[in-house]
Amino acid sequence: MASFAMKAMEHDLHGVEASCDKAKDEQDILNCITSMLQQEEQYLCHDYLESQVAAADQHPSKKVDELCRSKMCEWIFHVIDSTRLQRETASIAMSYLDRFLCSSSQRATKARFDRKEYQLAAMTCFYIAVKIGEPFEMDASLMSRLSRGLHSAEEIASLEHDILIALQWKVNCPTPFQFVNYILELLPHSARSAAPVLYEHSHFQTELAAGDYAFVPHIRQSTVAVASILNSLGGVEQDSHSFNECIQFVREVSNAFNLDIDSELVNTVRGRLLESFAKSSGYELPQGFAIPKQEVTADVKKNAFELSPACVMKETAFSLGGYDGA
């Protein structure tokens, strides 16, 4: 009898330990999202293509435009698909490229008005992203061969240094892909059956966003991520219990992180992503659902994840206060 009691107590203690571990994991995720929301402000870009229009009109044949950017992004994804690189690396490379072209660097100015230099800049940003984020190094000579000899290894290495200086060595930029992963990690257990669909559709939309210049000027990475998740709800069976749980979860996320998912900007981003999704996949995500608004009080904001079925934290609370996340 005593032995059984000890086993029961041991089992209970294991349950408490598991709950504590889960609470720590969730708190780590919340901390990561908080940090990313704060950091992404440093990585915002302005409309560098619009600012060059007047000067570029003098040299129309060399003008760098949205199509140039789109083609370079497609090329990067093609290289990734031909190797074992991570697809997120393309988003990181394009972020480096956009931020570099927003800088006051002389090489950036040249790249904005010279398509060959722009191509070199895009390839070098990809080269940097691979070196930093992938488990193996792609040397400059290989990148030169990928350019079919158009750019030498020495040119790539030289521009690499200039780009890193222009970026002020800030190379750990949050990506929509990362935001999606962290947010969906907080899904309640009752909604886990919807997770594969949400991950798949959300990831695909973040990849589409990487090649679309419309998401570059003044658009936060978290906004793209949240819009992708909202759109992806259309892929979940809407009369299922998990769908209702997802709806509640999304509202709790928006309240906890002060993300205005009802804003005109988020709706505009959602619309653009839905169009790209339909064009690229041939499938339209159903959007005939509404996310009920919830009155946000200090207590609701503070306890949004405490009250979630997914959360076992009873003594810790989370709030971004007045941070304007979206």
C-alpha positions in Angstrom: 0.0 0.0 0.0 2.8 2.3 0.9 4.6 1.3 -2.3 1.5 2.2 -4.3 1.3 5.5 -2.6 4.9 6.3 -3.3 4.4 5.4 -6.9 1.3 7.6 -7.1 3.2 10.5 -5.5 6.2 9.9 -7.9 3.8 9.9 -10.9 2.2 13.1 -9.6 5.6 14.7 -9.2 6.5 13.7 -12.8 3.3 15.4 -13.9 4.2 18.6 -12.0 7.7 18.5 -13.5 6.3 18.1 -17.0 3.9 21.0 -16.4 6.8 23.1 -15.2 8.9 22.2 -18.2 6.0 23.1 -20.5 5.5 26.4 -18.7 9.2 27.2 -19.2 9.0 26.3 -22.9 6.0 28.6 -23.3 7.6 31.4 -21.4 10.7 31.1 -23.6 8.6 31.3 -26.7 6.8 34.4 -25.3 10.1 36.0 -24.5 11.4 35.3 -28.0 8.3 36.8 -29.6 8.6 39.9 -27.3 12.3 40.3 -28.3 11.6 39.9 -32.0 8.8 42.5 -31.9 11.1 44.9 -30.3 14.0 44.2 -32.7 12.0 44.3 -35.9 11.7 48.1 -35.6 15.5 48.3 -36.4 15.0 46.4 -39.6 12.3 48.4 -41.3 12.9 49.6 -44.9 11.8 52.6 -46.8 10.7 52.7 -50.4 14.1 52.7 -52.0 12.7 52.1 -55.5 10.4 55.1 -55.4 13.2 57.3 -54.2 15.3 56.5 -57.3 12.6 57.0 -59.9 13.6 60.5 -61.0 17.3 59.7 -61.4 16.7 56.3 -62.9 14.6 57.9 -65.7 17.8 59.3 -67.1 19.1 55.7 -67.6 16.0 53.6 -68.2 17.9 50.6 -69.5 19.7 50.2 -66.2 16.8 51.0 -64.0 16.3 48.5 -61.1 12.6 47.8 -60.5 10.3 45.3 -58.8 10.7 42.8 -61.6 14.5 42.7 -61.0 14.0 42.0 -57.4 11.4 39.3 -58.1 13.7 37.5 -60.6 16.6 37.5 -58.1 14.3 36.1 -55.4 13.2 33.4 -57.8 16.8 32.6 -58.6 17.7 32.3 -54.9 14.7 29.9 -54.4 15.8 27.9 -57.4 19.3 27.5 -55.9 17.8 26.5 -52.6 15.5 23.9 -54.2 18.5 22.5 -56.0 20.4 22.0 -52.8 19.6 21.1 -49.2 19.4 24.7 -48.0 16.5 26.0 -45.9 13.9 28.0 -47.7 13.9 30.6 -45.0 17.4 31.5 -46.1 15.8 33.2 -49.1 13.8 35.5 -46.9 16.8 36.4 -44.9 18.9 37.1 -48.0 16.2 39.4 -49.4 16.0 41.2 -46.1 19.8 41.8 -46.3 19.4 43.1 -49.8 16.5 45.5 -49.1 18.2 46.9 -46.0 21.5 47.3 -47.9 19.8 49.2 -50.7 18.1 51.5 -48.1 21.5 52.4 -46.8 23.7 55.4 -47.8 26.5 53.2 -48.9 28.1 54.2 -52.2 28.0 50.5 -53.3 24.2 50.5 -52.5 23.7 53.6 -54.6 25.5 52.0 -57.5 23.4 48.8 -57.1 20.1 50.8 -57.2 21.1 52.2 -60.7 23.0 49.4 -62.2 21.3 46.0 -62.8 24.6 44.1 -63.0 25.7 45.5 -59.7 22.2 44.8 -58.3 22.6 41.2 -59.3 25.9 41.0 -57.6 24.4 42.5 -54.5 21.6 40.0 -54.4 23.9 37.1 -54.9 26.3 38.4 -52.2 23.4 38.8 -49.7 22.4 35.2 -50.4 26.0 34.2 -49.9 26.1 36.0 -46.5 22.8 34.4 -45.5 24.1 30.9 -46.2 27.3 31.5 -44.3 25.4 32.7 -41.3 22.3 30.6 -41.2 23.3 27.3 -42.8 25.3 24.4 -41.3 27.9 24.5 -44.0 29.7 27.3 -45.8 29.3 28.2 -49.4 32.5 29.7 -50.6 32.8 32.7 -52.9 34.2 30.7 -55.8 31.1 28.5 -55.8 28.8 31.5 -55.8 30.9 32.8 -58.8 30.3 29.6 -60.6 26.6 29.9 -59.9 26.7 33.3 -61.6 28.3 31.5 -64.7 31.4 33.6 -64.3 29.6 37.0 -64.5 30.9 37.9 -61.1 34.3 36.8 -59.7 34.9 35.4 -56.2 37.0 38.5 -55.4 34.0 40.8 -56.3 31.7 38.8 -54.1 34.1 38.9 -51.2 34.7 42.6 -51.5 31.0 43.4 -51.6 30.3 41.1 -48.7 32.4 43.4 -46.5 30.7 46.5 -47.8 27.3 45.0 -47.2 28.0 44.0 -43.6 29.4 47.5 -42.9 26.2 49.0 -44.4 24.0 46.7 -42.3 26.1 47.7 -39.2 26.6 43.9 -38.8 22.9 43.5 -37.8 22.3 40.2 -39.5 19.9 38.5 -37.1 16.7 40.0 -38.4 13.4 38.4 -37.4 11.6 36.8 -40.3 7.9 36.1 -40.9 8.8 32.4 -41.0 10.2 32.7 -37.4 7.2 34.6 -36.2 4.8 32.0 -37.6 6.7 29.2 -36.0 6.8 30.8 -32.6 3.2 31.9 -32.6 1.9 28.5 -33.8 4.0 26.8 -31.1 1.5 28.3 -28.6 -1.5 26.6 -30.2 -3.6 24.9 -27.6 -3.6 21.1 -27.6 -7.3 21.1 -28.6 -6.3 22.9 -31.9 -3.2 20.8 -32.7 -5.1 18.9 -35.4 -5.1 22.1 -37.4 -1.4 22.7 -37.0 -0.2 21.0 -40.2 -2.5 23.1 -42.4 -1.6 26.3 -40.6 2.1 25.7 -40.8 2.0 24.7 -44.5 -0.2 27.6 -45.7 1.5 30.2 -43.5 5.0 29.2 -44.5 4.1 29.3 -48.2 2.7 32.8 -47.8 5.8 34.0 -46.1 7.8 32.7 -49.0 5.6 34.5 -51.5 6.0 37.7 -49.4 9.8 37.4 -49.7 9.6 38.0 -53.5 7.0 40.8 -53.4 8.4 44.3 -53.1 5.0 45.5 -51.8 5.9 44.0 -48.4 9.2 45.9 -48.2 8.5 49.5 -47.4 7.5 50.1 -43.8 5.9 46.6 -43.4 6.8 44.7 -40.2 7.7 41.1 -40.5 5.2 40.3 -37.7 2.4 41.9 -39.7 3.2 39.5 -42.6 3.3 36.5 -40.3 0.0 37.4 -38.5 -1.7 38.0 -41.9 -0.4 34.7 -43.1 -1.8 32.8 -40.1 -5.2 34.6 -40.4 -5.4 33.6 -44.1 -4.4 30.0 -43.3 -7.4 29.6 -41.0 -9.4 29.3 -44.3 -7.7 25.9 -44.8 -9.1 24.5 -41.6 -12.5 22.8 -41.6 -14.7 25.5 -40.3 -17.3 23.4 -38.6 -14.7 21.6 -36.5 -13.9 22.1 -32.9 -10.2 22.8 -33.7 -11.3 25.7 -36.0 -13.2 27.4 -33.1 -10.2 26.9 -30.8 -7.9 28.5 -33.5 -10.2 31.5 -33.7 -10.0 32.0 -30.0 -6.3 31.4 -30.0 -5.7 34.1 -32.7 -7.7 36.6 -30.7 -5.7 35.8 -27.5 -2.4 36.2 -29.4 -3.5 39.6 -30.8 -4.5 40.8 -27.4 -1.4 39.6 -25.6 1.0 41.2 -28.1 -1.1 44.3 -28.9 -1.4 43.2 -32.5 -4.3 44.9 -34.2 -5.5 42.1 -36.5 -8.5 44.2 -37.5 -6.5 47.1 -38.9 -6.7 48.3 -42.5 -3.0 47.4 -42.9 -3.4 43.8 -41.8 -6.4 43.4 -44.1 -4.5 44.9 -47.0 -1.6 42.6 -46.4 -4.0 39.6 -46.1 -5.6 40.5 -49.4 -2.2 40.8 -51.3 -1.1 37.4 -49.8 -4.4 35.7 -50.8 -4.0 36.9 -54.4 -0.4 35.6 -54.5 -1.4 32.4 -52.9 -4.2 31.8 -55.4 -2.0 32.7 -58.4 0.8 30.5 -57.3 -1.1 27.5 -56.1 -4.3 27.6 -58.2 -6.2 27.3 -54.9 -8.1 30.0 -53.1 -8.2 29.9 -49.3 -11.8 30.3 -48.1 -12.2 33.5 -46.1 -15.9 33.4 -45.2 -15.3 33.5 -41.5 -15.1 36.2 -38.8 -12.9 36.5 -35.8 -15.1 38.0 -33.0 -13.7 41.0 -31.3 -13.0 40.8 -27.7 -13.0 43.8 -25.4 -9.4 44.2 -24.2 -8.9 45.1 -20.5 -5.7 45.1 -18.6 -6.6 41.8 -17.0 -7.4 40.2 -20.4 -4.2 41.4 -21.9 -2.2 40.2 -18.9 -3.8 36.8 -18.6 -4.4 36.0 -22.3 -2.2 33.0 -22.3 -2.8 32.0 -18.7 -6.5 31.4 -19.6 -5.5 29.5 -22.8 -6.0 25.8 -22.7 -2.5 25.4 -23.9 -0.9 27.3 -21.0 -0.1 25.8 -17.6 1.5 29.0 -16.2 -0.5 30.0 -13.1 2.0 32.3 -11.5 3.6 34.1 -14.5 1.9 36.6 -16.7 2.9 38.3 -19.9 2.2 41.7 -21.4 3.9 44.0 -23.8 2.3 47.0 -22.2 1.9 49.8 -24.7 4.1 48.4 -27.4 2.6 49.0 -30.8 3.3 45.6 -32.4 1.5 46.0 -35.7 
